[in-house]
């Protein structure tokens, strides 16, 4: 393969030219001029300024995709592009610029350009940026009609549309270009294949995938990257920036090397590192697929060492109890928590398994145990996963115990999980080195759940127990709420 190099000799400015292709500087220059002459930034500190491509954007994305041509046909060489970038490195802006170039300047007759994502809201993000760019430029504004989810270019019969995630509705289209945003959240490749099957009638189509890596080494994005890495598809352009597998996740030098955009500061990355679980930070800001054993949702040394102090429980001071129930599989965990004056949560842990002869857990054992706790301690609230426990909760409530149901939905478990992360990071747990709790810590990962943030979960296919950790998240959440004289509306069981 030959190489093209940036005239200024910058490290970013180098890319390979496949055999049978050639680099046409004029074609590449034309795309760069479109970005810098017609498009403006729409958000942040650069809002309103021309879209001046940084070196890595120009020489690793725009120039190779639009400047490498087929020697025989003189058409654009690459039909697909896979660009993997860390969060906040300008994915939406680059994708919007590519879509507008394909709509307005690529020369395709009656261009049809589509924005796709795992859901319509995600797909709309790129379209909204593109719409703002059109409105900001008088010449583009005059050429285009901008609607809520469509941009029309009457003079060339051009169309740019946001598509829903229903792949069945996308067959039969005739796209000249499509941008797939955040491909890692797609459950399958149907949407992508619907676009790929529709470009056959186009002379020089482009399917542009731009994403951060996923949280598991599986799914359509993983499969596409493996196809790119195999080298068996020379028409697929691939660029990924991120941290090497062996680079330390807690090293600021690793952070900066993985985030090429000049606007991503070390201060921002440090704040994200302090706030996010390690595996989420690793994926979002290092753009690295979490490997087995690297999915720790909080610093393990903090939990195993700093949080291993002996719990001190005052039987007269308020305590709180959480129950994570499992009638047949897993374990039923009960955790008692007393938050002391310094903010440390002193916790004690118990669990039970299903009776192997019965095939399920006899919940009268749990009922008797909760009665004992209420007798021996100043129990203020007992929150229970209602799964399998409704009858027991009704019985205990009839006896006067302060029992509440605590559904393990996203709205409850996301803040509970994120709150526990903060407590562990600050060393504000005293669990006495409980081995079952540490095992549950090791078995858990942080699962991103969209607008809610993230919650504790098990990796796909794992059978490892995390029940004690879930109960710990529940109980520390209510203890923190009570300390702040606030709670999110417990539903006390009545009979």
HUSUL-V785138 format. One record per backbone hydrogen bond with DSSP energy under -1.0 kcal/mol. CO is the residue of the C=O (numbers start at 1). NH is the residue of the N-H. E is the energy in kcal/mol with one decimal. If there is no record, write none. Layout:
co=<CO CO>
nh=<NH NH>
e=<E E>
//
This chain:
co=<2 4 6 12 13 15 17 18 20 22 24 25 26 27 28 29 30 31 32 33 34 35 39 41 44 46 49 50 54 55 56 57 57 58 61 62 63 64 67 68 69 70 75 79 80 81 82 83 84 86 90 91 92 93 94 95 96 97 98 99 100 101 101 111 112 112 113 114 115 116 119 120 123 124 125 126 127 128 129 130 131 132 134 137 138 139 140 145 149 150 151 152 153 153 158 159 160 161 165 166 167 170 176 177 178 179 180 182 183 189 190 191 192 193 195 199 206 207 208 209 210 211 216 219 220 221 222 223 224 225 226 233 235 235 237 239 244 248 251 252 253 254 256 261 265 266 267 268 269 270 271 272 277 278 279 280 281 282 284 286 291 296 299 300 301 301 302 305 307 309 314 319 320 321 322 323 324 327 332 333 334 335 336 337 338 340 344 345 346 348 350 352 355 360 362 363 364 365 366 367 368 369 370 371 372 373 377 378 381 382 383 384 386 389 390 391 392 393 394 396 397 401 402 403 404 407 409 410 412 413 414 415 416 417 418 419 420 421 422 423 424 428 430 434 435 436 437 438 439 445 447 449 450 453 455 457 459 466 467 468 469 470 471 472 473 474 475 476 477 478 479 480 481 482 491>
nh=<17 15 9 14 6 4 2 21 71 69 28 29 30 31 32 33 34 35 36 37 38 39 51 48 47 49 41 52 58 59 60 61 62 63 65 66 67 68 24 77 22 74 70 207 237 209 239 211 241 89 94 95 96 97 98 99 100 101 102 103 104 105 106 159 176 177 161 179 163 181 123 124 127 128 129 130 131 132 133 134 135 136 137 141 142 143 144 152 162 147 160 145 156 158 153 113 151 115 167 169 170 173 206 114 208 116 210 185 186 193 194 195 196 197 198 202 178 81 180 83 182 85 218 223 224 225 226 227 228 229 230 236 79 80 82 84 247 251 255 256 257 258 259 264 269 270 271 272 273 274 275 276 281 282 283 284 285 288 87 243 294 279 303 304 305 306 307 308 431 432 317 380 337 383 335 385 333 361 352 324 350 322 348 320 346 343 340 430 338 336 334 332 359 355 365 367 368 369 370 371 372 373 374 375 376 377 379 319 321 404 323 406 389 393 394 395 396 397 398 401 400 403 382 493 384 409 413 414 416 417 418 419 420 421 422 423 424 425 426 428 427 345 347 438 439 440 441 442 443 457 455 452 453 449 447 445 462 470 471 472 473 474 475 476 477 478 479 480 481 482 483 484 486 485 405>
e=<-2.9 -1.9 -2.0 -2.1 -2.7 -2.5 -1.1 -1.9 -2.3 -3.4 -2.0 -3.2 -2.1 -1.6 -2.3 -3.0 -1.8 -2.0 -2.5 -2.6 -2.1 -1.1 -2.4 -3.1 -1.6 -2.6 -2.7 -2.1 -2.8 -2.8 -1.4 -1.1 -2.2 -3.2 -1.6 -2.4 -2.2 -1.2 -3.5 -2.6 -2.5 -2.4 -3.3 -2.2 -2.9 -3.2 -2.5 -2.2 -2.1 -1.2 -2.1 -2.7 -2.5 -2.3 -2.5 -2.4 -2.3 -2.3 -2.5 -1.8 -2.8 -2.7 -1.1 -2.2 -3.0 -1.8 -2.6 -2.7 -2.3 -2.6 -2.2 -2.2 -1.3 -2.9 -1.6 -2.4 -2.9 -2.1 -2.1 -2.2 -2.4 -1.5 -1.2 -2.9 -1.8 -1.3 -1.7 -2.6 -2.0 -3.4 -2.3 -2.7 -1.0 -2.4 -2.3 -3.0 -2.7 -2.2 -1.1 -1.4 -1.6 -1.2 -1.4 -1.6 -3.2 -3.0 -2.4 -1.7 -1.6 -2.9 -2.3 -1.5 -2.8 -2.4 -1.1 -2.0 -1.9 -2.3 -2.5 -3.1 -2.0 -2.0 -2.4 -2.3 -2.2 -2.5 -2.3 -1.9 -2.2 -2.9 -1.6 -1.7 -1.8 -1.8 -3.3 -2.7 -1.3 -1.1 -1.8 -2.3 -2.0 -1.5 -1.0 -1.4 -2.1 -2.6 -2.1 -2.1 -2.5 -1.9 -1.4 -2.6 -2.8 -2.9 -1.6 -3.0 -2.5 -1.6 -3.6 -2.5 -2.6 -1.5 -1.7 -3.1 -2.1 -1.3 -1.8 -1.6 -2.6 -2.1 -1.2 -2.8 -2.9 -2.8 -2.2 -2.4 -2.2 -2.8 -2.2 -2.5 -2.3 -2.1 -2.0 -2.4 -2.7 -1.9 -2.6 -2.7 -2.0 -2.1 -2.8 -2.9 -3.3 -1.9 -1.8 -2.4 -2.4 -2.0 -2.5 -1.9 -2.0 -2.2 -2.3 -1.6 -2.4 -2.2 -1.6 -2.2 -2.3 -2.8 -2.4 -3.2 -1.9 -2.9 -2.4 -2.1 -2.5 -2.6 -2.0 -2.2 -1.6 -2.3 -2.6 -1.9 -2.3 -1.4 -3.1 -2.3 -1.5 -2.6 -2.6 -2.3 -2.0 -2.0 -1.7 -1.9 -2.7 -2.6 -1.8 -3.0 -1.3 -2.4 -2.3 -2.0 -2.4 -2.2 -2.2 -2.2 -1.5 -2.2 -2.0 -1.4 -1.8 -2.6 -3.4 -2.9 -2.2 -2.2 -2.5 -2.0 -2.4 -2.2 -2.6 -2.4 -1.5 -1.8 -2.1 -2.3 -2.1 -2.5 -1.9 -1.4 -3.4 -1.5 -1.5>
//
